[in-house]
Amino acid sequence: MGNLKQRWGIQSNLQFAIIFVVFAITGSASAWLSKPFCFWLGIIKEDLEFWFTPVRLLLIFPIYQVLLVLIGFLFGQYKFFWAFEKKMLKRMGFGFMFKD
């Protein structure tokens, strides 16, 4: 736990707990929200069969990214989660989107 706190630059155990709560809420919320998004986009299991799960996972990814920053903001951890998002997106090849 100490190594992770140091690597993330976390100051207290409370901040550490809040960050893990945000990750948990975001994961659950993005999975829950993907169902109505799939329905709205016309993505249904009967049509896609095997491909439904991979397509739904691809849909969950951007929902998760937006919710992570939003829920992090609501819990007072916007700075941490925005830095986390930028670092992750840069590693995925989207570094051109940020002018740091």
Secondary structure, DSSP 8 states (H G I E B T S, - for coil): -HHHHHHHT---HHHHHHHHHHHHHHHHHHHHHHHHHHHHHT--HHHHGGGHHHHHHHHHHHHHHHHHHHHHHHTT-HHHHHHHHHHHHIIIIIGGG---
